[in-house]
């Protein structure tokens, strides 16, 4: 069996693997390692089950080179009232979709009913089980409390013969539901409530989806589970921590039902922490309630944590496997922040999802200096520079295109860097655009923007080296494709909706689904029909497998590019959680009001620790309010900034580079992924801050650092990027540039002074970006005007 697929490998750094290693060394089960995944077919699997699937099937994979490994898929179908073939097929489909194969090892508890019955008869004959005729309520009362021992049932001392007769008649259907039960005879005074004569069989007149009406008595889970493991020769029976107490019954059943000849090495049960994910519910009962009350669209609603819901949303199985491995296997119960899951999604999708542009809330823009029928097909990359793929796609630029409505503000606040009247922005992959006119309808709503592009800035660079602060994505109005975008947010507004006094549905997020009518660039149609894609600046999406059609596209958002919640609420008291919830609502309301006023305050989103850091950065350190908030709000980024200051104590230029350059590179990766650290970053900022290199040269050094790392000083010397301040040397370069472009020089002298940018670009190209811009511009003007 091959073990070369890393996508299914599980971390070996956990106590389960330590146990298996020890058993193999001691030969406890020979060279066998046999696990099982035993779902009850009474609902659809969710991401909590995925952790168990990844663990059990991962063990099969990871030990294949050392042992005879198997992983069984077993359906624990002992309750005919809640189980169905639909659930069986959904479970099999989910396991296979996650990438696992049980081969020929598909089993059903219902196939063992006869054996369960024979073992029960054995227990009765041994005096270890009896038929009890108490009602369910009476059994509960007789069991006692945690502080008080239970009371033996008046039927506990029935003779073996009477018990056998009653049990046979139970099997034959002679009694009604609840009239009798079979109980183990253990210890009604045990300090462990579960050991006070637990139930083994109950009467249930219901048709079983596989056995029909053959049986009317059905085994309890605690009785059937260990016997199933024994029958299948399981070695390591892995359960979640809620079954920790049940292990006492598990071991009792093994000891009293099985002889050494039946199974020489009995299975052992081990418990690990279940996966509790924030802002959702994992209970099948609660998931079913959401569905039956039409609060969601079904088991495959993309807002649910079900495997079918995640699959429809577009979550790759590889991301689920990676996430389940990363959260680990321990004996400590905890709740995992949903942000960790979303981070795993981004890590998985970033290197595999090609980039295209889509506008989700379109605002029309008209280029007044562009011909109506002219189309400029721009060759744009499908991938960012840090991903080693070179596929491109043609993007049509036309007179009319769309931008996001919230990328325009008529009266922008100081920190708004996108489009506004009179402001120039860069259109992604295309030109620089300046807004010159705002068109409104009768109600005053902005319906169109009009302005001009600079034709010399194709592909987003200007000859004169200028660089707008804002870059917008856009889609051609005449070539774009209409589509529906479904944006999914967290299903609940609190991290633990099932742990509150109010009914869990009271905390449903009313904005968990946001449907937009957008415009998509035409290249998206050339991708595979089921390919996951990144809409630039929006997030990762894929076509809805149920509703999307070639003539009516529907895209589901898998995950946004950034976590918009960003709160760590694990381990907090109920009062603190409630306080944070109120503060969050207040911040949201304040944000809404400021948005209506066209304003925003980044400090509103900082927690107490981050606000303390903000006060230090904006106070003694001297950063601007916006820069201080941007860095203070990210713990990892703040650490990077503080360590960079240890190497070059110039807070303002460091912060400027972090906010305006480094954050752009972090849209598709994390700081830990970068091939350079704070020391190299500080060295680069020092070089540009002390005018040893130009900003253009610094950009080139930064690109090299992103690709390969290294020492900025060495890169500068290797590429000849040190700034040229020598007047004579620059004068020679400028003379050559003007001589090589006599037509442009003549046009400049005729009044086309805008061509100074063209000549600056040529000088920068000739000097590999190392010319001092101010000196070069001054010498250019003198030379052009002096030689007129």
N, C-alpha and C positions, 0 to 999 in steps of 0.2 A: 504494500500500500504506500502510495506517495505521501511524503510529508513536506513537499516543497512549496505548498501554498501558504504564504504568510498571512493571508487575509483571514484564515480560520485559526491561527495560533492564539492561545490564551497565555496571559502572563503566568509564569511558573512561580511567581513570588506570592504565594498564598498558602494557607494552612491545608487546604484540600490536596494540593499537589505534594506538600510535605508528607501527608498521610499516605498517599499513593506511593511515593518514593520509598517510604519505610516498608510498606507492605510488599513491594517488589523485592527489596533487599532481603527481607526475612522470608519470602516465599509464602506469605499468608494465603494467597490464592493461586499459587504457582506463578505462571507468567500471564495470568488473565487480569484484565482491567475492563469491567463491564458496567456501564452506567445506563441510565434510562431517563427519558423525559416523559412524565406520566400525566398529561392533562386530562381533566374531566371534560367531555364534549358537551358542555352546557353553555357555551358562548364563544366569542371570537377571542383569539389571543391578543395580548397587548405587550407593550415594550418590557413590562416586568417579566413576562414569560420569556421574552427574548434573552434576558440575562441567563436564565436557566438553560435555555437551548444552547447558547454560546458556550456555557460552562460544560455541560454534559457532552455535547458533540465535539467541543474543543479538546476535551480529555481524550476522546477516541483518536483524534488527529495527532495530538502532541505525544502520545505514548505509543504510536504505531510502530516506531522503530525499536521499541524496547519490550513490547508485550503483545499478546493476542488481545486486541481491543475491539469492543463493540459498543454501540449506543442504540438502545431500543426505543422505539416510539410506541408507547403503551397508552391506550385509552382507558381511563379509569371509569368505566361506564356502569356504575352500580346504582344509579338513581334514574329510573325510567321516566320520571315525570318531567325532567329538565333537559334530557339529552336527545340529540337528533342526528341523522346522517349529514344534515347541512353543516353542523358544527364540526363533525369529523372531517369532512372534506376541506373546510376552511382551515383547520389546524394543519392538515397535511400540506395544503398549499402554502401556508405561512412558513412552515419549516423548510420546505424546498426553496421557497423564494429567498429565505435567509442564507441559502447556500449549502444546506446539509442534506445528507442522504442516509436513511436508516437501513437501506438495502433490503434484505429479506426479513429484517427484525421488526415486523409490525404486529403488535399484540393487543388483545382486548381482555379486560377483566371479565367480561361476560363469557369468555371462552372457558373460564375456570370455575364457573358456578358449581359444577358437580364436585370439584375438588374442595371448594370452600365448604360445601355441605358435609362432605365426608370428614374433614378436619373438625367441624363443629360436633358431629356425632362422637368423634374420638374424645373431645373435651368433656362432653356429657358423661361418657363412660368412665373417664378418669376422675369424675367428680369436680371438674374445673369449670363447668358451665351449667346453667339452669334456666328453665323457662319461667319468666316473671310475668304475673298477670296484673301488676299495678298499672295505673294509667300514666301517661307521660307526665302529668302534673304531680302525681304522687311520687313517681320515681325521683323527680327533681327535689321534692320536699324531703324524702328519705335520705337523700345524698348528703345532707348536712351543709355546713358552711366551711369557710377557710379556718375558722376558729373552733368549730364544733364537729365532732366525728359524725359520720352518717349512721343511720339506723338500718339494720338488716331487713330486707323485705320478708314479709310473712311467708312468701313462697320460696325462700332461699334454700330451705331444707327438704324440698321435694326429693323423692327417691330417684335414682338413676332411671328406673323403669318408667316412672311417671313423666319425667323430663323427655325421655326418648319418644314416648307415645305422643306427647303434646307437640314436640318438634316435628315429628313425621306428619301429624295432622296439620300443623302450620304450613308445611310444604305442600300438602295436598289441597289446600284452599278451604279448610273447614272453618276458618275464623275470619272475622272482619279486621279491617285495618286497625292497628293499635290495641287489639284485644290481648295479644301476648307479644313478648319480645324474648330473645335469647340473650342472656347476660353472662359475662365471665364471672367466676367466683374468685375474687382476689382478696380485698381487704377494705371493709366499709369504714375503718378507722384510719386509713392511710392519710398521711399529711398531704399527699398529692391527690387532689380531687379526681383526677382522671383515672386513678387506680381503684376507685370505689365502685367496683363491679360494672365496668363499662359495657355498653350494648355491643352485641356482635351481629345480630340479625333482627330485622323488623319486617312486619307484614305490610305489603304494598300491592294492592290489586291494580296494577297498571301494566299496559303492554309495553314491552321493551322493544326498542327500534331494531335490535338484532335477534333477540330470542322470542319475540312475540309474547304469547301468553303462557309459555312453558313454566315460568316461575312467578310466584306471588310472594316469595320471601327474598329479601335482598340484603347482602352483607353491608356492614358499616365500613367506612374508609379505614379506620384504625385496625380493623380485623383483616380486611382484604389486602391492604397495602403491603404488609410484610410477607404475606403468603405469595403475592404476585412476584415480589422480588426473589423469594426462595425458588419458586417454580421456574423462573427465567434465569437462575444462576447469576443474579446481579451481585457484584462485589461491593460497590460503593453506592449507597442509596442517598442521594443528595436532595435535601429539602430546605425550604426557607425557615427562618427562625421561629415563626409562629407554630411550627411542628416540633419545637424543642421538647416540650412537655410530653408530646405524644410518643417520643422515643421509648418511654417506659412501657407503654402498651406494646409497641413494636417488638421490644426484646422479650416481653412476656409471651406473646404469641409464638415467637420463634422457639422459645424454650419449651413450651407446653404442647405445641402442635407437631414439631419436627423431631425426628430421631436423628442421631448422628449419621445413620446410614442413608437417610433421606438427602441430606446435604452436608458434606463433611465440613465445609467452611461457610458458616452462615454470613449473609450480608450484614453490613453495619450501616446504620443511618447516621449521617452527618448534616448539620444545619449551617446555613450561611445566611448573610443578610439579604433580604429582598430588596428589589429596586423600587424605591419610593421617589417619584419624580414630582417636583413642585408644579403648582398651578394647573393640576389636573387630578383626576381620580382613577384608581386602578381596579376598584371593586367591580366585578362583573355585574353584580346586582345594581350598582349605581350607574354603570354604563348602560345597562338595559333600561333603567328608569329614564335616562336622558333620551333614549331612542323611542321608548313607548310613549313618552309625553311629547314627542315631536320637538324636543329642544335642540336636537341635532338631526342630521339627515339620514342616519343609519350607521351600521357598524363600520362602514368605510368612509364616514365623514372625516375629511382631512384635519379637523380640529381635535379628533379623538386620539388617544395614545395607542389605539389598536393597531396591530400590524397591518391590517387591511386599510385603515385610515392613513397611516404613515405612507404606505405604499402608493395609495391614490394621490396623496399630496406630492409625491415625487421623491421621498427620502430614499436614498440608495441603501440596499441591504449592507453594503460594505461599511457605511457610516454607522449603522446600528451595531454591527459586530465590533467596530473599533470603540464605540462608546461603551458597550457592555464590558469590553476588556479593560477599558481605562478606569471605570468606576471601581473595579476590583472586587475581590471576594474576601469578606472578613466575618467576624462574629459580632460586630457592632452595628446596631441598626441606626440608620440615618436617612435623611431626605436629600436627594441630589438636586442641586439647582438646575432648573431647566435651561439656564444659560450655558451650562456645561454641555448639554446635549446639542444645543444650537451651535456651539463652537465646534463640536465634532462634525456637524454637518458641513460647516464652512470649510474645515480642513479637508474633508473628503471631496467636496465639490470644486474647490478652487482650481486644482490642477486638471480637472476633467471637463469643466463646463466652458464652452466657447462663449465669447462676449458678443453681444449685439446691443443695439439701442432700442429702447421702447419708451414711449411717453404715456403715462397713466392718467394724467389730468391735462389734456391738450389745450394750449393757448396758441392761436395762429400768429405766425410772423411772416411778413412780406419784405423781401429784399428789393428795394426800389431801383438799385443800379444793377439789376440782373434781368436778362431777357426772359420773357415769359416761357418760351419753349426750350430754353437752354437747360441741358442736364450735364452736370459734371460728375462723372463716375469716379469716386475716390477709392483708392485701394487701402482698406483699413485692416488692421490686425485683428484676428479672432482672439488673440492671447496677449497678455501683458508681457513685458520684457523678461520677467523673472521666470517665465515658464518656457521650457525649451521646445517650443512648437512654432512653426512659421506659417501656418495657414492664414490666408487673408480672405476678405470678402469685398465685393464692390458695393459702395454706399452712394446712392444718388443724392447730389445736392441740387436743389431746384429753387426757383424764385420764392415759393411758399413752403414753409415747413412749420412743425409744431415743437414747442418746448413745454416743460412742466409749468403749470400756472404759478406754483409757489416759487419758481425760479425768477419771478419778476416782482419787484416792488416799486410802486410809483414814488413813494416817499420812504426810502429805505433807512433803517437804523445804521449806526456807524459800522457795526460789525457785519453787515450784509455785503457779500462780495459778488453777488450774481447780477442779474440784469436790472437796470434802472434807466430812466430817461437820460440821454446824454452819455451813458456809460458804455465802454467797450468791453466785450467778453470774448472768450475763445469758444468757438463751436467745436466740439470734440471731432477730431480727424479732419476738420474742414478749415474755415476762415475765421478771422476776427470780425465780429459784428457790433455795430453801434446802433443803439435804439434812438430814433429821432422823432417818433410820433406815436401817440397812444390813441387808439380808436375805441369808443364806447358805444353801447346801445342806449336806448331811450331811458333805461333804468340806471344808467351810469356804470354798468358793469363793463370791465375791459374785455373787448372781444378780439382785438387785433393789435399787434405792434408792427410798426413800420420803421425801416432804417436801411443802412448800407453796410456792405462788407468791404474789407480791404482786399482787393484781388491779389496783392503781393504776399498774402499771409496764408496761402493754401497749405494744407496739412498742419496748420496750427503754429507756424513759426513766422516771425517778422524779420525782414532784412535788417532793420535797425536795432534788433535785439530786445525790443519792448515785449513785455509779457503781462497780459491782463491778469488780475487776481482770480477771476472766476472762469471756470470752464463748464459749459452746459452740454448735456446730451440733447439730441434733437432727432426728428424723423421727417423725411420729405412728405409734404401734404399730398402730392400727386402720385407718389410711388409707395407710400406707406400702406400697411395692411391693418384694417380695423380688427380689434380683438377684445375679448373680455378678460380682465385680470381679476383673479380672486386672491385677495390679501388676507392671510390668516394671522390672527394674534392669539395670545394665550386664552385658553377656554375659560379660565376663572381669574378673578381680580386679586385673589389672595393665594399664597403658596400652598396652604393646607385647607382646602375647602371642606374636607370630610372630617376635620378635627374641631369644628366650630359648634357652638350651641345651636345656632340657627341651621335650618335645613341646607344642605350643601348647594342646592340650586339657587339659593339667595345670593350666592357669590358669583354667578355666571357673568362673564364679561359681555355686555351688550354689543361691544365693538369687535368681537372675535372674528367676524367676517365682514370684509369691506370689498364690495364689487365695483370695479372701475371699467369704463369703456375707453380703451386706449388705442394707440397707433404703434405699430411694430415695423421695424425696417424690413424690407423685402428679403434680405439674405436669410432671415430666419426660416423661410419656406424651403431653403435648400438643405437645412439640417435634417437629420433623421427624425421621423415622426415622433419618436419617444425620447429624444435626446434632451438631457437637462442643459440649461443654458443660463448664463448670467446676463440679466438686463443691467447695463452699466448704471451705477449709482442707485440701483433699486434693490437688487437681491437675486437669488437663484430661483428659477422657475422651470416648470415643464408642462406640456399639454395635458389637460385633464383626460385620463384614459376613457372616461365614460361620455363626457359631453362635448369634447372638442372634435370638430370636423374640418376638413380642408376649406370649406366655404364659410365656416363660423368657428374661428379659433377661440379656445378657452384655455388660459394658462393659470396654473396654480402656483402661488408663491411657496417655495419650499422653506426658505429662511431668508430674512433680510440680511443685508451686508453687515449691519451692526446691531448689537443688543440695545434696544431702546428702553429697557427696564433698569437693568444694572443694579439691583439691590440684593445684598446678601442677607437673608432673613433667617438662616438656619440657626437653631439654638436659642432664639430669642423668646422671652416670656410672652404670654398672651397679651398682657398690657402693652408691652413694647411693640408687638406686632400691630396692635390696634392703633397705637399712637402713630406708627409709621404709615399705616393705611390712611389715617386722617390727614397727615401731612402731605401724603402723595396726592390725595384728592384736592387739597388746598393748592398744591403746586400746579396740578392740572388745570384748575379753574383760573389761577393767576396766569398760566401760560395761555389759556384760551383768550382771556381778556387782552393780554398784550399782543396776541396774534391779530385780534381784530383791530388793534390800534397800530398794527404794522411794526411792533417792537418785540424784542426778545431779550432775555437775560440768562446767559449760560450758567450763572451761579445758582439759579433756582434748582438745578438738578443735582447739586452736590450734597452728600451726606455730611454728618457732623465732622467726621475725621477729615474728609476732603475739604470742608470749609476752613478748618484750622490751617491746612496746608495752603489753601488759597490766600488766606490772610497773610501768611508769611511771604508767599511769592509776590503778592501785589503790594506788600508793605516794605519790609526791610530789603528784600531782594530787588524790588523795583520793576517787576514785570507789568505790562499793561493788563487791564482787567480781563480782556478776552484770552490773552495768552496764559495768564495765571489760571483761569478757569479750565482751559483746555488741558493743561498739563496736570493740574491738581486733581481733576476728575478721573484720572487713570493711574492706578497705583504703580503699574509696571512702567508707564511712561515717566512718572515722577521720579522713580528710582533711577531711571536712565538719565534724566536731566540732572539730578543731584550728583551722580557719579561723573557725568561729563564736566560739571563745574569743578570737580576735583582736579581735572586735567587742564582746564582753561576757564578761569573764573571771569567769564563775561556773560552774565545771565541773559541780557537782552538779545544779543545775536544768537546765542544758543537756542533760546526759546523761539526766536523768529524762524530759525531753520527747522526746529522740531515741528512747529505748527504748520508752516507753509511748505515744507519739503518732505520731512520724514513721515508725517501722518499720511501723505499721499501714497507713499510706498507701503504703508501698513494696511491699506484697504484690502489687500489680498494676501497678507501674511502677518505674523506676529513678530514682536521684537526678538523673541527667542530664535526665530527662524533666520534672522539677518546674519550674514557672514562677517559682521564687524560689530565692535562693541562701543561703549561710550568714549573710550580713549581715542579711537580712530575718528569718531564723529567730531569730537572736540578739536582734534588736530586739523580736520578739514575746515571747520568754522574759523579757527584761528588764521588759517591761510587766506581765506577770503576776507575776514574782518580786518586783517592788517595789510590788505591790498597786495599780497604776494601773488595772488591769482585773481582773475576776473570772475564775475558771477557766472559767466558762460563756462569758463574753465572749471569752476567749482561744480557746475552741473555735470560736466564730463567725469570729474573725479568721483562724484557721488554715484553715477551710473556704474562705474567700474567697481566701486565698493559694493553696490547691490549685487553685482554678478559674482565677483571673486573675492571680495574683502581686500585686505592688504593695508599698507601704510600710505596715507595721503601724500606725504612728502615725496616718497619714492615714485608714486604714480605721476606726480607733477613733473619730476625730473625726467622720467622715462618718456613722457609724452610731450615734453617741451611746452608746458602750460604756464610757466612762470610769467607773470605779467610784463609786457614790453613797455617800458617807460622811456626808452631811448628815442629822442626826437629824430635824430638822423636816420636811425634804422626804420622808424615808422614812416618817415618822409619818403624813403626809397620804395617801401611797399605801396604807399598811396600813389606815388607817381606811376608805378607799374599798373595798378588797378585802373587808374583813369585812362592810361594809354590803351589798355585792353578793352575799354568800353567807350569809344569815342561818341557813339550815337547817344548814349545815356548822358554823357557829359554835356553834349550840345543841348539836349532837352532841358537839363538842369539850368544851363545858362539862359535858356529861353523862358525861364520862369517856373519850371516844374521842380520846385524846391523839395517836394516830397521824396524825390529820388535820393535824398541824402541817406535815407534808410537803406536803399539798395546798395549804395557804395559802402555803408557801414558793414552790411552783411558780407560784402566781398572782402573787405579788409579783415574782418573777423575770421573768415574762412581761410584767408591767406596766412594768417598768424595762428591758426588753430585755436582761436578764441582767446589768445593771450594779450592782445593789444589793449592798452589802457583806453577805455571807451571815450572818456572826456577829451583826452589828448588827441585820439584818432579823429574824433568829430571836428575838433578845432582845426587840425591840420588839413582835413578834407575840404572844409569850407574855404580855407585860405588858398589851397591849391586850385580848387575849381573856379573860384572867383578871380584869383590872380592870373590864371592862364586864359581868361576869357578873351 
